[in-house]
């Protein structure tokens, strides 16, 4: 059984304990599913998406650990590349053997039942990267898609972006 972790807002804990995790996230391949990562020895890699997910306005995230069969089909890949379909154990091994596993994601294309949940725990709220892996030291993109109106410092970033063009 492969142990995976899904990050979700803390306000969802009661619902998840009662009914499990709904498969409502839609990825680039238009397949709905539950986004997650395998639990790896590296805390940083396991919970790498936490800081980026907080950018959407969620204050506190929790980690939902669950188990699925090793041969269950999942989608795995880097967030900006098309995913491939593998068994969950093979997908976890693929992520674990990467030199730099930042930006990888795993999608289980079905809901997770409450009986499959192993535990729910709090996580460090500042673990991970923002915008994209290796973004530190690079100026942020000021286009309207990457930097929507109303974001912290958005007007200043857009102004610098327009001056560069």
Backbone as ProteinMPNN parsed JSONL, in Angstrom:
{"seq_chain_A": "XXXXXXXXXXXXXXXXXXXXXXXXXXXXXXXXXXXXXXXXXXXXXXXXXXXXXXXXXXXXXXXXXXXXXXXXXXXXXXXXXXXXXXXXXXXXXXXXXXXXXXXXXXXXXXXXXXXXXXXXXXXXXXXXXXXXXXXXXXXXXXXXXXXXXXXXXXXXXXXXXXXXX", "coords_chain_A": {"N_chain_A": [[0.844, -1.179, 0.0], [0.617, 2.131, -0.93], [1.645, 5.087, 0.637], [0.255, 8.21, 0.627], [0.02, 11.832, 0.489], [-2.221, 14.503, 0.833], [-2.74, 17.939, 0.541], [-4.835, 20.247, 2.147], [-7.254, 22.854, 2.947], [-7.683, 23.678, 6.428], [-10.315, 23.942, 7.219], [-11.714, 21.92, 6.005], [-11.503, 19.543, 7.403], [-13.484, 18.172, 9.04], [-15.398, 17.342, 7.14], [-13.821, 15.698, 5.506], [-13.056, 13.651, 7.278], [-15.526, 12.492, 7.648], [-16.569, 11.84, 5.05], [-14.451, 11.425, 3.295], [-12.071, 12.344, 0.667], [-13.032, 14.391, -1.904], [-12.972, 14.022, -5.468], [-12.415, 16.521, -7.084], [-10.644, 18.281, -8.268], [-9.413, 19.608, -11.264], [-7.158, 18.822, -13.703], [-4.579, 19.557, -16.186], [-5.048, 17.651, -18.124], [-7.73, 17.386, -18.219], [-8.806, 15.478, -16.572], [-10.476, 14.586, -13.647], [-9.523, 14.502, -10.197], [-7.666, 13.624, -7.205], [-5.19, 15.587, -6.034], [-1.908, 14.863, -4.967], [1.039, 13.765, -3.148], [3.659, 11.335, -2.747], [4.606, 10.147, 0.515], [7.696, 10.997, 1.452], [11.194, 10.586, 2.481], [12.18, 13.189, 2.657], [11.01, 16.005, 4.152], [10.632, 18.524, 3.049], [10.226, 18.026, 0.262], [7.997, 16.339, 0.338], [5.931, 18.002, 1.347], [5.953, 20.117, -0.411], [4.149, 21.674, -1.949], [2.727, 23.292, -0.248], [3.255, 26.084, 0.353], [2.772, 27.344, -2.092], [0.073, 26.692, -2.469], [-1.07, 28.175, -0.438], [-1.053, 30.704, -1.485], [-3.461, 31.062, -2.753], [-5.179, 32.073, -0.909], [-5.88, 30.589, 1.317], [-5.583, 30.154, 4.774], [-4.626, 28.26, 6.717], [-3.23, 25.141, 6.212], [-3.684, 21.589, 6.157], [-2.365, 18.257, 6.321], [-3.46, 15.376, 4.745], [-3.059, 12.108, 5.15], [-3.124, 9.142, 3.298], [-3.794, 5.775, 2.164], [-3.364, 3.827, -0.765], [-3.83, 1.027, -3.018], [-0.827, -0.56, -4.3], [-0.775, -1.145, -7.037], [-2.665, 0.458, -8.191], [-3.841, 2.622, -10.714], [-2.46, 5.788, -11.459], [-1.927, 9.289, -12.266], [1.109, 10.873, -13.035], [3.675, 13.345, -12.892], [5.664, 16.264, -13.824], [4.553, 19.547, -12.963], [4.349, 21.247, -15.208], [4.394, 19.649, -17.438], [3.075, 17.052, -19.57], [1.19, 14.542, -17.849], [1.996, 11.093, -16.997], [0.651, 7.775, -17.016], [0.827, 5.541, -14.382], [1.338, 2.798, -12.047], [0.6, 3.254, -8.553], [2.762, 2.71, -6.765], [4.949, 2.631, -8.516], [4.835, 5.238, -9.467], [5.371, 6.684, -7.122], [7.981, 5.819, -6.7], [9.184, 6.898, -8.988], [9.057, 9.67, -8.462], [10.56, 9.742, -6.096], [13.132, 9.029, -6.967], [14.042, 11.18, -8.419], [16.427, 13.74, -9.105], [15.922, 16.434, -8.518], [13.023, 16.866, -7.162], [11.161, 18.848, -6.975], [8.113, 20.353, -7.841], [6.845, 18.172, -8.896], [3.88, 16.188, -9.203], [1.14, 14.094, -8.257], [-1.742, 12.452, -9.31], [-4.648, 11.034, -8.198], [-7.169, 9.456, -9.822], [-9.794, 9.328, -8.707], [-12.255, 9.549, -6.039], [-11.145, 9.636, -2.582], [-11.837, 7.368, -0.127], [-13.21, 7.605, 3.198], [-12.386, 5.516, 4.802], [-9.894, 4.88, 3.816], [-8.191, 6.777, 4.73], [-5.369, 7.512, 6.588], [-4.219, 9.277, 8.514], [-4.649, 12.65, 9.772], [-2.886, 15.602, 9.851], [-1.253, 18.563, 11.133], [0.801, 20.874, 9.289], [3.968, 22.462, 8.585], [3.611, 25.798, 7.753], [5.124, 27.346, 6.032], [6.661, 25.845, 4.353], [8.096, 24.932, 1.283], [7.885, 26.179, -2.141], [7.282, 29.275, -3.872], [5.383, 30.5, -6.605], [7.095, 29.103, -8.629], [9.349, 26.281, -8.755], [12.764, 27.09, -8.075], [12.443, 29.845, -8.337], [13.496, 31.849, -6.826], [15.331, 34.815, -6.799], [14.767, 35.479, -9.403], [12.981, 37.9, -11.289], [9.449, 38.338, -10.788], [6.832, 37.294, -13.045], [4.873, 39.636, -14.78], [2.543, 39.45, -16.209], [-1.061, 39.404, -16.764], [-2.145, 36.862, -16.217], [-0.313, 35.425, -14.604], [0.005, 37.249, -12.56], [-2.466, 38.385, -11.099], [-4.841, 41.117, -10.719], [-5.061, 42.871, -7.626], [-3.469, 41.287, -6.017], [-0.799, 40.978, -3.584], [1.438, 43.549, -3.931], [1.044, 43.589, -6.681], [0.528, 45.664, -8.553], [2.939, 47.092, -8.637], [4.67, 45.132, -9.617], [3.51, 44.631, -12.141], [3.906, 47.137, -13.291], [6.73, 47.293, -13.494], [7.077, 45.15, -15.234], [5.777, 46.03, -17.568], [7.464, 48.142, -18.24], [9.733, 46.812, -19.042], [9.067, 45.706, -21.46]], "CA_chain_A": [[0.0, 0.0, 0.0], [1.382, 3.365, -1.061], [1.207, 6.16, 1.525], [0.252, 9.484, -0.078], [-0.426, 12.962, 1.298], [-2.984, 15.54, 0.131], [-2.827, 19.167, 1.339], [-6.16, 20.851, 2.041], [-7.519, 23.825, 4.017], [-8.072, 23.09, 7.713], [-11.774, 23.966, 7.357], [-12.269, 20.712, 5.386], [-11.19, 18.348, 8.199], [-14.696, 17.429, 9.439], [-15.977, 16.727, 5.949], [-12.921, 14.627, 5.052], [-13.173, 12.524, 8.219], [-16.837, 11.876, 7.482], [-16.871, 11.333, 3.712], [-13.261, 11.251, 2.474], [-11.631, 13.458, -0.171], [-13.718, 14.396, -3.195], [-12.105, 14.16, -6.638], [-12.962, 17.654, -7.818], [-9.59, 19.058, -8.912], [-9.279, 19.328, -12.687], [-5.804, 19.102, -14.162], [-4.417, 19.93, -17.59], [-5.55, 16.595, -18.993], [-9.185, 17.389, -18.02], [-9.207, 14.377, -15.706], [-10.637, 15.011, -12.26], [-8.826, 13.627, -9.294], [-7.135, 14.138, -5.954], [-3.764, 15.894, -6.151], [-1.188, 14.412, -3.785], [2.433, 13.371, -3.312], [4.013, 10.253, -1.822], [5.34, 10.538, 1.712], [9.101, 10.706, 1.187], [12.046, 10.936, 3.614], [12.38, 14.632, 2.69], [9.825, 16.788, 4.529], [10.528, 19.621, 2.08], [9.651, 17.523, -0.991], [6.67, 15.789, 0.616], [4.949, 19.07, 1.556], [6.444, 21.23, -1.222], [3.097, 22.495, -2.536], [2.047, 24.058, 0.789], [3.399, 27.535, 0.239], [2.096, 27.764, -3.322], [-1.376, 26.584, -2.242], [-1.479, 29.271, 0.438], [-1.206, 31.92, -2.289], [-4.86, 31.189, -3.179], [-5.934, 32.733, 0.151], [-6.117, 29.716, 2.463], [-4.709, 30.542, 5.882], [-3.997, 27.119, 7.367], [-3.363, 23.888, 5.487], [-3.4, 20.363, 6.877], [-1.982, 17.136, 5.469], [-4.285, 14.179, 4.888], [-2.296, 10.934, 4.717], [-4.011, 8.024, 2.962], [-3.142, 4.649, 1.499], [-4.051, 3.196, -1.886], [-3.077, -0.157, -3.461], [0.38, -0.28, -5.074], [-0.977, -1.295, -8.478], [-3.722, 1.35, -8.669], [-3.385, 3.544, -11.751], [-2.452, 7.212, -11.125], [-1.213, 10.146, -13.207], [2.262, 11.47, -12.366], [4.554, 14.129, -13.74], [5.984, 17.619, -13.402], [3.353, 20.354, -13.139], [4.279, 21.9, -16.512], [4.578, 18.641, -18.479], [1.935, 16.121, -19.56], [1.395, 13.427, -16.925], [1.981, 9.714, -17.504], [-0.129, 6.874, -16.17], [1.621, 4.472, -13.768], [0.829, 2.296, -10.781], [0.946, 4.207, -7.491], [4.097, 2.43, -6.236], [5.909, 3.051, -9.542], [4.806, 6.705, -9.497], [6.089, 7.147, -5.934], [9.403, 5.56, -6.947], [9.623, 7.859, -9.989], [9.281, 10.953, -7.785], [11.635, 9.57, -5.107], [14.448, 8.907, -7.587], [14.403, 12.41, -9.121], [17.48, 14.555, -8.508], [15.198, 17.576, -7.972], [11.616, 16.462, -7.284], [10.258, 19.98, -6.793], [7.195, 20.577, -8.937], [6.158, 16.946, -9.294], [2.561, 15.98, -8.621], [0.533, 12.799, -8.504], [-3.2, 12.618, -9.298], [-5.447, 9.814, -8.081], [-8.359, 9.851, -10.577], [-11.036, 8.906, -8.049], [-12.312, 10.052, -4.656], [-10.51, 8.839, -1.532], [-12.84, 7.036, 0.877], [-12.811, 7.903, 4.582], [-11.718, 4.333, 5.364], [-8.523, 4.832, 3.31], [-7.407, 7.83, 5.373], [-4.488, 7.002, 7.64], [-4.189, 10.298, 9.562], [-4.693, 14.056, 9.381], [-1.955, 16.307, 10.737], [-0.884, 19.923, 10.736], [2.102, 20.942, 8.628], [4.644, 23.748, 8.594], [2.914, 26.621, 6.773], [6.041, 28.064, 5.135], [7.463, 24.886, 3.606], [7.843, 24.864, -0.144], [8.281, 27.246, -3.035], [6.19, 30.1, -4.395], [5.407, 30.776, -8.041], [7.621, 27.921, -9.308], [10.652, 25.905, -8.202], [13.909, 27.902, -8.511], [12.016, 31.206, -8.662], [14.235, 32.8, -6.005], [16.331, 35.577, -7.523], [14.245, 35.893, -10.702], [11.83, 38.796, -11.133], [8.187, 37.665, -11.1], [6.162, 37.632, -14.298], [3.848, 40.64, -14.533], [1.379, 39.297, -17.084], [-2.3, 39.292, -15.982], [-2.415, 35.48, -15.812], [0.584, 35.082, -13.496], [-0.038, 38.262, -11.515], [-3.779, 39.016, -11.222], [-5.091, 42.342, -9.973], [-5.435, 42.705, -6.221], [-2.458, 40.54, -5.283], [0.158, 41.796, -2.847], [2.491, 44.12, -4.761], [0.774, 43.292, -8.084], [0.644, 46.858, -9.389], [4.358, 47.397, -8.778], [5.249, 44.099, -10.482], [3.016, 44.879, -13.488], [4.545, 48.369, -13.793], [8.095, 46.907, -13.898], [6.928, 44.251, -16.38], [5.444, 46.859, -18.736], [8.634, 48.961, -18.567], [10.722, 45.942, -19.691], [8.638, 45.335, -22.821]], "C_chain_A": [[0.888, 1.241, 0.0], [0.789, 4.436, -0.164], [1.371, 7.486, 0.805], [-0.254, 10.573, 0.838], [-1.072, 14.003, 0.382], [-3.054, 16.751, 1.055], [-4.172, 19.836, 1.077], [-6.339, 21.896, 3.135], [-8.039, 23.137, 5.279], [-9.587, 23.054, 7.883], [-12.433, 22.713, 6.774], [-12.116, 19.457, 6.234], [-12.438, 17.539, 8.542], [-15.307, 16.686, 8.264], [-15.128, 15.543, 5.473], [-13.0, 13.424, 5.983], [-14.48, 11.763, 8.022], [-16.979, 11.178, 6.124], [-15.653, 11.106, 2.821], [-12.947, 12.489, 1.656], [-12.328, 13.343, -1.525], [-12.708, 14.612, -4.317], [-12.645, 15.281, -7.513], [-11.91, 18.484, -8.528], [-9.464, 18.633, -10.372], [-7.883, 19.746, -13.121], [-5.773, 19.479, -15.627], [-4.985, 18.89, -18.529], [-7.071, 16.454, -18.889], [-9.688, 16.189, -17.231], [-9.363, 14.911, -14.285], [-9.906, 14.03, -11.37], [-8.383, 14.341, -8.041], [-5.631, 14.332, -6.141], [-3.064, 15.509, -4.856], [0.275, 14.16, -4.14], [2.697, 12.174, -2.405], [4.727, 10.821, -0.604], [6.773, 10.044, 1.524], [9.94, 11.032, 2.416], [12.267, 12.444, 3.759], [11.061, 15.34, 3.002], [9.569, 17.878, 3.507], [9.852, 19.165, 0.795], [8.235, 17.012, -0.766], [5.616, 16.882, 0.7], [5.277, 20.314, 0.729], [5.351, 22.15, -1.751], [2.424, 23.409, -1.524], [2.101, 25.561, 0.608], [2.698, 28.067, -1.011], [0.581, 27.709, -3.152], [-1.895, 27.707, -1.344], [-1.661, 30.575, -0.325], [-2.653, 32.13, -2.723], [-5.738, 31.783, -2.084], [-6.231, 31.858, 1.359], [-5.109, 30.04, 3.559], [-3.94, 29.352, 6.453], [-4.279, 25.855, 6.574], [-3.061, 22.728, 6.42], [-3.049, 19.281, 5.861], [-2.877, 15.947, 5.785], [-3.482, 13.023, 4.301], [-3.283, 9.808, 4.441], [-3.231, 6.969, 2.202], [-4.018, 4.154, 0.354], [-3.225, 1.987, -2.318], [-1.915, 0.217, -4.381], [0.159, -0.328, -6.587], [-2.078, -0.395, -9.033], [-3.149, 2.404, -9.613], [-3.542, 5.001, -11.307], [-1.747, 7.974, -12.249], [-0.087, 10.83, -12.452], [3.089, 12.255, -13.368], [4.851, 15.476, -13.125], [4.791, 18.494, -13.744], [3.247, 21.016, -14.507], [4.555, 20.946, -17.674], [3.37, 17.698, -18.453], [2.207, 14.945, -18.622], [1.392, 12.081, -17.646], [1.208, 8.851, -16.521], [0.754, 5.722, -15.705], [0.859, 3.901, -12.583], [1.313, 3.207, -9.666], [2.347, 3.961, -6.921], [5.176, 2.869, -7.228], [5.976, 4.576, -9.619], [5.56, 7.286, -8.306], [7.59, 6.947, -6.108], [9.972, 6.547, -7.961], [9.933, 9.209, -9.349], [10.464, 10.853, -6.833], [13.019, 9.535, -5.746], [14.88, 10.155, -8.359], [15.495, 13.163, -8.369], [16.867, 15.774, -7.828], [13.717, 17.319, -8.191], [10.646, 17.614, -7.077], [9.404, 20.17, -8.037], [6.489, 19.321, -9.425], [4.823, 16.845, -8.573], [2.035, 14.617, -9.051], [-0.969, 13.002, -8.382], [-3.853, 11.251, -9.237], [-6.796, 10.134, -8.726], [-9.683, 9.341, -10.001], [-11.085, 9.522, -6.662], [-11.603, 9.092, -3.692], [-11.559, 8.611, -0.445], [-12.305, 7.338, 2.279], [-12.055, 6.731, 5.204], [-10.263, 4.208, 4.896], [-7.611, 5.853, 3.977], [-6.655, 7.254, 6.559], [-4.418, 7.988, 8.81], [-4.28, 11.689, 8.942], [-3.808, 14.798, 10.364], [-1.709, 17.719, 10.235], [0.506, 19.88, 10.113], [2.671, 22.347, 8.779], [4.063, 24.593, 7.457], [3.835, 27.362, 5.81], [6.968, 27.119, 4.377], [7.101, 24.968, 2.132], [8.293, 26.095, -0.897], [7.043, 28.055, -3.411], [6.442, 30.344, -5.872], [5.874, 29.573, -8.846], [8.93, 27.531, -8.629], [11.755, 26.745, -8.84], [13.512, 29.325, -8.903], [12.814, 32.247, -7.888], [15.317, 33.479, -6.835], [15.884, 36.02, -8.901], [13.08, 36.848, -10.491], [10.544, 38.077, -11.512], [7.6, 38.146, -12.424], [5.02, 38.598, -13.988], [2.639, 40.512, -15.42], [0.123, 39.084, -16.235], [-2.625, 37.871, -15.515], [-1.591, 35.114, -14.576], [0.428, 36.019, -12.303], [-1.378, 39.014, -11.585], [-3.904, 40.267, -10.357], [-5.483, 42.018, -8.535], [-4.445, 41.919, -5.394], [-1.484, 41.479, -4.6], [1.268, 42.252, -3.786], [2.265, 43.958, -6.255], [0.977, 44.508, -8.985], [2.117, 47.205, -9.646], [5.037, 46.399, -9.73], [4.812, 44.324, -11.921], [3.686, 46.107, -14.114], [5.973, 48.059, -14.269], [8.065, 46.014, -15.134], [6.666, 45.043, -17.654], [6.642, 47.716, -19.171], [9.686, 48.138, -19.315], [10.351, 45.638, -21.134], [8.958, 46.348, -23.835]], "O_chain_A": [[1.791, 1.376, 0.825], [-0.418, 4.676, -0.188], [2.479, 7.855, 0.414], [-0.888, 10.287, 1.853], [-0.552, 14.336, -0.683], [-3.391, 16.61, 2.231], [-4.595, 19.973, -0.071], [-5.65, 21.838, 4.153], [-8.75, 22.135, 5.202], [-10.097, 22.214, 8.625], [-13.612, 22.473, 7.033], [-12.565, 18.389, 5.816], [-12.444, 16.324, 8.349], [-15.689, 15.523, 8.391], [-15.667, 14.506, 5.084], [-13.008, 12.285, 5.515], [-14.537, 10.547, 8.205], [-17.457, 10.046, 6.059], [-15.806, 10.636, 1.694], [-13.49, 13.563, 1.916], [-12.223, 12.321, -2.203], [-11.707, 15.305, -4.134], [-13.256, 15.031, -8.551], [-12.271, 19.336, -9.34], [-9.415, 17.442, -10.678], [-7.48, 20.893, -12.927], [-6.817, 19.696, -16.242], [-5.374, 19.231, -19.646], [-7.638, 15.499, -19.418], [-10.888, 15.916, -17.228], [-8.482, 15.608, -13.78], [-9.694, 12.875, -11.737], [-8.686, 15.517, -7.838], [-4.894, 13.374, -6.376], [-3.566, 15.793, -3.768], [0.686, 14.323, -5.288], [2.02, 12.017, -1.389], [5.379, 11.862, -0.69], [7.029, 8.842, 1.447], [9.444, 11.701, 3.322], [12.514, 12.926, 4.864], [10.115, 15.282, 2.217], [8.423, 18.131, 3.138], [8.978, 19.867, 0.286], [7.361, 17.235, -1.604], [4.514, 16.713, 0.178], [4.927, 21.429, 1.113], [5.622, 23.328, -1.984], [1.608, 24.241, -1.918], [1.075, 26.234, 0.704], [2.093, 29.138, -0.973], [-0.124, 28.59, -3.644], [-3.04, 28.135, -1.485], [-2.363, 31.468, 0.15], [-3.042, 33.256, -3.031], [-6.933, 31.98, -2.305], [-6.787, 32.348, 2.342], [-3.916, 30.183, 3.29], [-2.728, 29.437, 6.65], [-5.434, 25.534, 6.297], [-2.277, 22.863, 7.359], [-3.398, 19.383, 4.684], [-3.031, 15.561, 6.943], [-3.255, 12.969, 3.093], [-4.174, 9.545, 5.248], [-2.153, 7.23, 1.669], [-5.24, 4.069, 0.477], [-2.033, 1.924, -2.016], [-1.999, 1.18, -5.143], [0.837, 0.377, -7.335], [-2.395, -0.472, -10.22], [-2.106, 2.999, -9.34], [-4.607, 5.406, -10.84], [-1.057, 7.38, -13.077], [-0.298, 11.318, -11.342], [3.192, 11.885, -14.538], [4.36, 15.802, -12.044], [4.084, 18.219, -14.713], [2.135, 21.325, -14.937], [4.908, 21.384, -18.768], [2.715, 17.563, -17.42], [3.315, 14.41, -18.597], [0.863, 11.948, -18.749], [1.126, 9.166, -15.334], [1.351, 5.015, -16.517], [-0.153, 4.461, -12.164], [2.338, 3.871, -9.819], [3.055, 4.923, -6.622], [6.202, 3.418, -6.826], [7.052, 5.142, -9.814], [6.3, 8.259, -8.449], [8.383, 7.801, -5.712], [11.113, 6.99, -7.82], [10.955, 9.823, -9.657], [11.284, 11.768, -6.765], [13.989, 9.97, -5.125], [15.984, 10.181, -8.904], [15.486, 13.216, -7.14], [17.236, 16.116, -6.705], [13.208, 17.533, -9.291], [9.437, 17.396, -7.01], [9.915, 20.149, -9.157], [5.614, 19.405, -10.288], [4.662, 17.358, -7.465], [2.439, 14.069, -10.077], [-1.427, 13.658, -7.447], [-3.642, 10.41, -10.11], [-7.51, 11.006, -8.23], [-10.585, 8.968, -10.751], [-10.059, 9.974, -6.155], [-11.481, 7.897, -3.96], [-12.108, 9.571, 0.095], [-11.095, 7.325, 2.509], [-11.178, 6.935, 6.043], [-9.479, 3.497, 5.524], [-6.393, 5.802, 3.808], [-7.235, 6.593, 7.421], [-4.543, 7.586, 9.967], [-4.024, 11.877, 7.753], [-3.959, 14.645, 11.576], [-1.93, 18.027, 9.063], [1.288, 18.967, 10.376], [1.943, 23.299, 9.063], [4.029, 24.141, 6.313], [3.35, 27.957, 4.849], [7.967, 27.564, 3.813], [5.925, 25.062, 1.781], [8.997, 26.949, -0.356], [5.912, 27.586, -3.285], [7.588, 30.386, -6.322], [5.118, 29.066, -9.674], [9.56, 28.372, -7.989], [11.678, 27.073, -10.024], [14.187, 29.945, -9.725], [12.808, 33.42, -8.261], [16.118, 32.814, -7.491], [16.546, 36.853, -9.52], [12.265, 36.627, -9.596], [10.537, 37.288, -12.456], [7.85, 39.271, -12.856], [4.28, 38.39, -13.027], [1.773, 41.386, -15.395], [0.229, 38.626, -15.097], [-3.316, 37.701, -14.51], [-2.122, 34.557, -13.615], [0.69, 35.629, -11.165], [-1.429, 40.144, -12.07], [-3.164, 40.446, -9.389], [-6.151, 41.019, -8.269], [-4.568, 41.886, -4.169], [-1.356, 42.641, -4.988], [1.962, 41.423, -4.374], [3.194, 44.166, -7.036], [1.543, 44.383, -10.071], [2.483, 47.571, -10.763], [5.875, 46.783, -10.546], [5.63, 44.227, -12.836], [3.992, 46.12, -15.306], [6.378, 48.518, -15.337], [8.943, 46.116, -15.991], [7.259, 44.766, -18.697], [6.805, 47.98, -20.362], [10.441, 48.679, -20.123], [11.226, 45.343, -21.948], [8.653, 46.161, -25.013]]}, "name": "protein", "num_of_chains": 1, "seq": "XXXXXXXXXXXXXXXXXXXXXXXXXXXXXXXXXXXXXXXXXXXXXXXXXXXXXXXXXXXXXXXXXXXXXXXXXXXXXXXXXXXXXXXXXXXXXXXXXXXXXXXXXXXXXXXXXXXXXXXXXXXXXXXXXXXXXXXXXXXXXXXXXXXXXXXXXXXXXXXXXXXXX"}
